[in-house]
Amino acid sequence: MATLARSFFKVALFIGLFLLSFRYVRPSHKWAAGEARAWWRASDWLGVRNPEDLYIGVWVTIELIVAALAYVAIMKLWRHYQSKKLR
């Protein structure tokens, strides 16, 4: 039962971190002319019809990476804290 609770807590922690990164790691929503051209070229090169779809996909990926890095850092800090506590 404790293993299930730990697994649930870890999943909840990751989802919470992802939602926090989704809220606070935000790009600017207005594109300059050069940025718009770059997104159009990238979407044409990748075969994506709408460059905003590519833009959203890229930012969700970045937010997942941020959440994963925060999760790993929290887990390492927790293990370090627990090892210091046991001594």
Contact map, one row per residue, 1 for C-alpha under 8 A:
111110000000000000000000000000000000000000000000000000000000000000000000000000000000000
111111000000000000000000000000000000000000000000000000000000000000000000000000000000000
111111100000000000000000000000000000000000000000000000000000000000000000000000000000000
111111110000000000000000000000000000000000000000000000000000000000000000000000000000000
111111111000000000000000000000000000000000000000000000000000000000000000000000000000000
011111111100000000000000000000000000000000000000000000000000000000000000000000000000000
001111111110000000000000000000000000000000000000000000000000000000000000000000000000000
000111111111000000000000000000000000000000000000000000000000000000000000000000000000000
000011111111100000000000000000000000000000000000000000000000000000000000000000000000000
000001111111110000000000000000000000000000000000000000000000000000000000000000000000000
000000111111111000000000000000000000000000000000000000000000000000000000000000000000000
000000011111111100000000000000000000000000000000000000000000000000000000000000000000000
000000001111111110000000000000000000000000000000000000000000000000000010000000000000000
000000000111111111000000000000000000000000000000000000000000000000110010000000000000000
000000000011111111100000000000000000000000000000000000000000000000000000000000000000000
000000000001111111110000000000000000000000000000000000000000000000000000000000000000000
000000000000111111111000000000000000000000000000000000000000000000100110000000000000000
000000000000011111111100000000000000000000000000000000000000001101100000000000000000000
000000000000001111111110000000000000000000000000000000000000000000000000000000000000000
000000000000000111111111000000000000000000000000000000000000000000000000000000000000000
000000000000000011111111100000000000000000000000000000000000001101100000000000000000000
000000000000000001111111110000000000000000000000000000000001001000000000000000000000000
000000000000000000111111110000000000000000000000000000000000000000000000000000000000000
000000000000000000011111110000000000000000000000000000000000000000000000000000000000000
000000000000000000001111111000000000000000000000000000000000001000000000000000000000000
000000000000000000000111111100000000000000000000000000000000000000000000000000000000000
000000000000000000000000111110000000000000000000000000000010000000000000000000000000000
000000000000000000000000011111100000000000000000000000000000000000000000000000000000000
000000000000000000000000001111100000000000000000000000000000000000000000000000000000000
000000000000000000000000000111110000000000000000000000000000000000000000000000000000000
000000000000000000000000000111111111000000000000000000000000000000000000000000000000000
000000000000000000000000000001111111000000000000000000000000000000000000000000000000000
000000000000000000000000000000111111100000000000000000000000000000000000000000000000000
000000000000000000000000000000111111110000000000000000000000000000000000000000000000000
000000000000000000000000000000111111111000000000000000000000000000000000000000000000000
000000000000000000000000000000111111111100000000000000000000000000000000000000000000000
000000000000000000000000000000001111111110000000000000000000000000000000000000000000000
000000000000000000000000000000000111111111000000000000000000000000000000000000000000000
000000000000000000000000000000000011111111100000001001100000000000000000000000000000000
000000000000000000000000000000000001111111110000011000000000000000000000000000000000000
000000000000000000000000000000000000111111111000000000000000000000000000000000000000000
000000000000000000000000000000000000011111111100001000000000000000000000000000000000000
000000000000000000000000000000000000001111111111111001000000000000000000000000000000000
000000000000000000000000000000000000000111111111100000000000000000000000000000000000000
000000000000000000000000000000000000000011111111000000000000000000000000000000000000000
000000000000000000000000000000000000000001111111000000000000000000000000000000000000000
000000000000000000000000000000000000000000111111100000000000000000000000000000000000000
000000000000000000000000000000000000000000111111111011000000000000000000000000000000000
000000000000000000000000000000000000000000110011111010000000000000000000000000000000000
000000000000000000000000000000000000000100100001111111000000000000000000000000000000000
000000000000000000000000000000000000001101100001111111100000000000000000000000000000000
000000000000000000000000000000000000000000000000011111110000000000000000000000000000000
000000000000000000000000000000000000000000000001111111111000000000000000000000000000000
000000000000000000000000000000000000001000100001011111111100000000000000000000000000000
000000000000000000000000000000000000001000000000001111111110000000000000000000000000000
000000000000000000000000000000000000000000000000000111111111000000000000000000000000000
000000000000000000000000000000000000000000000000000011111111100000000000000000000000000
000000000000000000000000000000000000000000000000000001111111110000000000000000000000000
000000000000000000000000001000000000000000000000000000111111111000000000000000000000000
000000000000000000000100000000000000000000000000000000011111111100000000000000000000000
000000000000000000000000000000000000000000000000000000001111111110000000000000000000000
000000000000000000000000000000000000000000000000000000000111111111000000000000000000000
000000000000000001001100100000000000000000000000000000000011111111100000000000000000000
000000000000000001001000000000000000000000000000000000000001111111110000000000000000000
000000000000000000000000000000000000000000000000000000000000111111111000000000000000000
000000000000000001001000000000000000000000000000000000000000011111111100000000000000000
000000000000010011001000000000000000000000000000000000000000001111111110000000000000000
000000000000010000000000000000000000000000000000000000000000000111111111000000000000000
000000000000000000000000000000000000000000000000000000000000000011111111100000000000000
000000000000000010000000000000000000000000000000000000000000000001111111110000000000000
000000000000110010000000000000000000000000000000000000000000000000111111111000000000000
000000000000000000000000000000000000000000000000000000000000000000011111111100000000000
000000000000000000000000000000000000000000000000000000000000000000001111111110000000000
000000000000000000000000000000000000000000000000000000000000000000000111111111000000000
000000000000000000000000000000000000000000000000000000000000000000000011111111100000000
000000000000000000000000000000000000000000000000000000000000000000000001111111110000000
000000000000000000000000000000000000000000000000000000000000000000000000111111111000000
000000000000000000000000000000000000000000000000000000000000000000000000011111111100000
000000000000000000000000000000000000000000000000000000000000000000000000001111111110000
000000000000000000000000000000000000000000000000000000000000000000000000000111111111000
000000000000000000000000000000000000000000000000000000000000000000000000000011111111100
000000000000000000000000000000000000000000000000000000000000000000000000000001111111110
000000000000000000000000000000000000000000000000000000000000000000000000000000111111111
000000000000000000000000000000000000000000000000000000000000000000000000000000011111111
000000000000000000000000000000000000000000000000000000000000000000000000000000001111111
000000000000000000000000000000000000000000000000000000000000000000000000000000000111111
000000000000000000000000000000000000000000000000000000000000000000000000000000000011111
